Amino acid sequence: MNEEIKIETIDTLSPEDLNQLAELLVSVVNDGASIGFLPPLREVEARMYVDSVITPSNLLLAARIKNTIVGTVQVQLATKPNATHRCEIAKLMTHPGYQRRGIGRMLMTKAEELAREHHRSLIVLDTREGDPSNRLYQSLNFIEAGRIPHYAQSEGGKLDTTVYYYKILR
């Protein structure tokens, strides 16, 4: 099944986009992703979060197959006067039923393009140590900057190490 994956920027949330994004967030978090929430994530909490995501400095990219959102990533543009050259990648997620199809890579490639369009020369991000996303970021030439132990809590109270990465855009 080779369905076309389209990557797009979402500037405003339609009611259908809000529903799909909330469902995606719930699915990913409840599947164990470390993106700032703990399972079990309720849809009402996800909807509240998603409804606040799009701002002038927080850009949302979505991967769609047909009319269904199957993945997203955020490009957070730094706004401090000494930081307008950088951005942060946040909440890269692919629906558990659509993983291993290159969607995360496609989203990250588009995120880099968006960073360049906004005149950003440095991208930073962090991810949980041991997650598959580490391999993705390394394969996209992100450089490990360091690790912080006991950074984020997982389900059950375990404290996980986070890995920080950066990439200088040429």
C-alpha atoms as a printed R data frame, in Angstrom:
    type eleno elety resid chain resno       x      y      z
1   ATOM     1    CA   MET     A     1   0.000  0.000  0.000
2   ATOM     2    CA   ASN     A     2   1.911  3.041 -1.299
3   ATOM     3    CA   GLU     A     3  -0.274  6.022 -0.431
4   ATOM     4    CA   GLU     A     4   0.854  9.567 -1.179
5   ATOM     5    CA   ILE     A     5   2.071 11.454  1.886
6   ATOM     6    CA   LYS     A     6   1.677 15.233  1.705
7   ATOM     7    CA   ILE     A     7   3.483 17.570  4.086
8   ATOM     8    CA   GLU     A     8   1.786 20.912  4.677
9   ATOM     9    CA   THR     A     9   1.859 23.863  7.033
10  ATOM    10    CA   ILE     A    10  -1.290 24.319  9.087
11  ATOM    11    CA   ASP     A    11  -1.925 28.018  9.697
12  ATOM    12    CA   THR     A    12  -5.410 27.767 11.160
13  ATOM    13    CA   LEU     A    13  -7.182 24.834 12.748
14  ATOM    14    CA   SER     A    14 -10.378 23.611 11.187
15  ATOM    15    CA   PRO     A    15 -12.652 21.617 13.512
16  ATOM    16    CA   GLU     A    16 -11.639 18.441 11.629
17  ATOM    17    CA   ASP     A    17  -7.916 19.250 11.977
18  ATOM    18    CA   LEU     A    18  -8.397 19.888 15.699
19  ATOM    19    CA   ASN     A    19 -10.116 16.514 16.093
20  ATOM    20    CA   GLN     A    20  -7.464 14.661 14.105
21  ATOM    21    CA   LEU     A    21  -4.547 16.360 15.864
22  ATOM    22    CA   ALA     A    22  -6.028 15.614 19.294
23  ATOM    23    CA   GLU     A    23  -6.580 11.964 18.312
24  ATOM    24    CA   LEU     A    24  -3.003 11.762 16.981
25  ATOM    25    CA   LEU     A    25  -1.581 13.192 20.205
26  ATOM    26    CA   VAL     A    26  -3.609 10.777 22.342
27  ATOM    27    CA   SER     A    27  -2.533  7.793 20.207
28  ATOM    28    CA   VAL     A    28   1.150  8.695 20.276
29  ATOM    29    CA   VAL     A    29   1.301  9.479 24.005
30  ATOM    30    CA   ASN     A    30  -0.706  6.409 24.968
31  ATOM    31    CA   ASP     A    31   1.676  4.353 22.792
32  ATOM    32    CA   GLY     A    32   4.583  5.507 24.992
33  ATOM    33    CA   ALA     A    33   6.065  8.536 23.208
34  ATOM    34    CA   SER     A    34   7.899 11.040 25.382
35  ATOM    35    CA   ILE     A    35   6.598 14.377 24.110
36  ATOM    36    CA   GLY     A    36   5.704 16.175 27.305
37  ATOM    37    CA   PHE     A    37   2.585 14.263 28.324
38  ATOM    38    CA   LEU     A    38   2.013 11.123 30.377
39  ATOM    39    CA   PRO     A    39  -0.365  8.281 29.543
40  ATOM    40    CA   PRO     A    40  -3.198  7.859 29.785
41  ATOM    41    CA   LEU     A    41  -3.785 11.142 27.967
42  ATOM    42    CA   ARG     A    42  -7.427 12.104 27.700
43  ATOM    43    CA   GLU     A    43  -8.812 13.642 24.523
44  ATOM    44    CA   VAL     A    44 -10.059 16.737 26.340
45  ATOM    45    CA   GLU     A    45  -6.490 17.501 27.504
46  ATOM    46    CA   ALA     A    46  -5.133 16.850 24.022
47  ATOM    47    CA   ARG     A    47  -7.718 19.162 22.450
48  ATOM    48    CA   MET     A    48  -6.842 21.966 24.880
49  ATOM    49    CA   TYR     A    49  -3.166 21.628 24.038
50  ATOM    50    CA   VAL     A    50  -3.654 21.367 20.264
51  ATOM    51    CA   ASP     A    51  -5.959 24.383 20.270
52  ATOM    52    CA   SER     A    52  -3.070 26.494 21.647
53  ATOM    53    CA   VAL     A    53  -0.277 25.264 19.371
54  ATOM    54    CA   ILE     A    54  -0.426 27.598 16.392
55  ATOM    55    CA   THR     A    55   1.106 31.007 17.123
56  ATOM    56    CA   PRO     A    56   3.202 33.397 15.039
57  ATOM    57    CA   SER     A    57   6.365 31.853 16.507
58  ATOM    58    CA   ASN     A    58   5.183 28.212 16.615
59  ATOM    59    CA   LEU     A    59   4.737 26.704 13.174
60  ATOM    60    CA   LEU     A    60   2.895 23.417 12.717
61  ATOM    61    CA   LEU     A    61   3.640 20.965  9.928
62  ATOM    62    CA   ALA     A    62   1.353 18.016  9.262
63  ATOM    63    CA   ALA     A    63   1.718 14.844  7.216
64  ATOM    64    CA   ARG     A    64  -1.493 13.758  5.535
65  ATOM    65    CA   ILE     A    65  -2.497 10.618  3.732
66  ATOM    66    CA   LYS     A    66  -5.649 11.448  1.797
67  ATOM    67    CA   ASN     A    67  -7.440 13.712  4.297
68  ATOM    68    CA   THR     A    68  -6.067 12.097  7.456
69  ATOM    69    CA   ILE     A    69  -3.313 13.689  9.550
70  ATOM    70    CA   VAL     A    70  -0.827 10.912 10.362
71  ATOM    71    CA   GLY     A    71   2.086 12.946 11.713
72  ATOM    72    CA   THR     A    72   3.180 16.393 12.842
73  ATOM    73    CA   VAL     A    73   6.140 18.430 13.962
74  ATOM    74    CA   GLN     A    74   6.449 21.931 15.364
75  ATOM    75    CA   VAL     A    75   9.089 24.503 14.464
76  ATOM    76    CA   GLN     A    76   9.367 26.924 17.352
77  ATOM    77    CA   LEU     A    77  11.026 30.153 16.247
78  ATOM    78    CA   ALA     A    78  13.063 31.765 19.009
79  ATOM    79    CA   THR     A    79  11.921 35.351 19.562
80  ATOM    80    CA   LYS     A    80  14.456 36.787 22.014
81  ATOM    81    CA   PRO     A    81  16.593 39.505 20.391
82  ATOM    82    CA   ASN     A    82  19.780 37.438 20.710
83  ATOM    83    CA   ALA     A    83  18.151 34.231 19.436
84  ATOM    84    CA   THR     A    84  16.400 35.107 16.189
85  ATOM    85    CA   HIS     A    85  18.873 32.930 14.284
86  ATOM    86    CA   ARG     A    86  17.619 29.706 15.874
87  ATOM    87    CA   CYS     A    87  14.575 27.499 16.244
88  ATOM    88    CA   GLU     A    88  13.610 24.388 18.133
89  ATOM    89    CA   ILE     A    89  11.968 21.234 16.858
90  ATOM    90    CA   ALA     A    90   9.162 20.028 19.109
91  ATOM    91    CA   LYS     A    91   6.756 17.122 19.256
92  ATOM    92    CA   LEU     A    92   7.700 15.176 16.169
93  ATOM    93    CA   MET     A    93   5.106 12.416 16.077
94  ATOM    94    CA   THR     A    94   3.819  9.801 13.694
95  ATOM    95    CA   HIS     A    95   0.653  7.831 14.348
96  ATOM    96    CA   PRO     A    96   1.601  4.321 15.589
97  ATOM    97    CA   GLY     A    97  -0.253  2.763 12.651
98  ATOM    98    CA   TYR     A    98   1.828  4.723 10.119
99  ATOM    99    CA   GLN     A    99   5.348  4.443 11.532
100 ATOM   100    CA   ARG     A   100   8.323  3.139  9.524
101 ATOM   101    CA   ARG     A   101   7.104  4.805  6.292
102 ATOM   102    CA   GLY     A   102   9.495  7.764  6.299
103 ATOM   103    CA   ILE     A   103   6.931 10.236  7.619
104 ATOM   104    CA   GLY     A   104   9.184 11.504 10.425
105 ATOM   105    CA   ARG     A   105  12.029 12.030  7.944
106 ATOM   106    CA   MET     A   106   9.724 13.891  5.559
107 ATOM   107    CA   LEU     A   107   8.459 16.122  8.365
108 ATOM   108    CA   MET     A   108  11.996 16.884  9.521
109 ATOM   109    CA   THR     A   109  13.147 17.681  5.984
110 ATOM   110    CA   LYS     A   110  10.259 20.129  5.587
111 ATOM   111    CA   ALA     A   111  10.977 21.565  9.063
112 ATOM   112    CA   GLU     A   112  14.530 22.357  7.951
113 ATOM   113    CA   GLU     A   113  13.187 24.066  4.812
114 ATOM   114    CA   LEU     A   114  10.820 26.109  6.971
115 ATOM   115    CA   ALA     A   115  13.676 27.074  9.300
116 ATOM   116    CA   ARG     A   116  15.684 28.322  6.323
117 ATOM   117    CA   GLU     A   117  12.678 30.268  4.999
118 ATOM   118    CA   HIS     A   118  12.545 32.021  8.375
119 ATOM   119    CA   HIS     A   119  16.290 32.781  8.198
120 ATOM   120    CA   ARG     A   120  17.220 30.365 10.975
121 ATOM   121    CA   SER     A   121  20.737 28.955 10.932
122 ATOM   122    CA   LEU     A   122  20.586 26.749 14.030
123 ATOM   123    CA   ILE     A   123  18.087 24.046 14.946
124 ATOM   124    CA   VAL     A   124  18.002 22.458 18.406
125 ATOM   125    CA   LEU     A   125  15.910 19.617 19.781
126 ATOM   126    CA   ASP     A   126  15.825 17.019 22.507
127 ATOM   127    CA   THR     A   127  14.557 13.478 22.747
128 ATOM   128    CA   ARG     A   128  14.474 10.640 25.249
129 ATOM   129    CA   GLU     A   129  17.603  8.506 25.352
130 ATOM   130    CA   GLY     A   130  17.049  5.160 23.637
131 ATOM   131    CA   ASP     A   131  14.026  6.201 21.568
132 ATOM   132    CA   PRO     A   132  14.082  5.430 17.816
133 ATOM   133    CA   SER     A   133  14.037  9.178 17.140
134 ATOM   134    CA   ASN     A   134  17.721  9.313 18.132
135 ATOM   135    CA   ARG     A   135  18.633  7.278 15.053
136 ATOM   136    CA   LEU     A   136  16.480  9.503 12.852
137 ATOM   137    CA   TYR     A   137  18.090 12.719 14.083
138 ATOM   138    CA   GLN     A   138  21.595 11.271 13.745
139 ATOM   139    CA   SER     A   139  20.811 10.111 10.190
140 ATOM   140    CA   LEU     A   140  19.740 13.696  9.398
141 ATOM   141    CA   ASN     A   141  23.171 14.937 10.566
142 ATOM   142    CA   PHE     A   142  22.084 16.363 13.891
143 ATOM   143    CA   ILE     A   143  24.981 16.449 16.346
144 ATOM   144    CA   GLU     A   144  24.613 15.329 19.939
145 ATOM   145    CA   ALA     A   145  25.311 18.242 22.286
146 ATOM   146    CA   GLY     A   146  24.871 16.401 25.575
147 ATOM   147    CA   ARG     A   147  22.669 14.409 27.904
148 ATOM   148    CA   ILE     A   148  20.791 15.322 31.034
149 ATOM   149    CA   PRO     A   149  19.881 12.454 33.372
150 ATOM   150    CA   HIS     A   150  16.568 12.388 35.238
151 ATOM   151    CA   TYR     A   151  15.156 14.984 32.818
152 ATOM   152    CA   ALA     A   152  11.662 13.697 32.039
153 ATOM   153    CA   GLN     A   153   9.304 11.411 33.862
154 ATOM   154    CA   SER     A   154   7.836  8.363 32.148
155 ATOM   155    CA   GLU     A   155   4.696  6.460 32.982
156 ATOM   156    CA   GLY     A   156   5.208  4.788 36.334
157 ATOM   157    CA   GLY     A   157   7.512  7.529 37.627
158 ATOM   158    CA   LYS     A   158  10.804  6.473 36.023
159 ATOM   159    CA   LEU     A   159  13.088  9.443 35.338
160 ATOM   160    CA   ASP     A   160  14.626  9.290 31.865
161 ATOM   161    CA   THR     A   161  17.694 10.867 30.337
162 ATOM   162    CA   THR     A   162  17.186 13.340 27.508
163 ATOM   163    CA   VAL     A   163  19.606 13.827 24.635
164 ATOM   164    CA   TYR     A   164  20.082 17.302 23.136
165 ATOM   165    CA   TYR     A   165  20.930 17.669 19.457
166 ATOM   166    CA   TYR     A   166  21.719 20.592 17.194
167 ATOM   167    CA   LYS     A   167  22.226 21.219 13.505
168 ATOM   168    CA   ILE     A   168  23.803 24.239 11.876
169 ATOM   169    CA   LEU     A   169  22.117 25.044  8.587
170 ATOM   170    CA   ARG     A   170  24.429 26.107  5.778
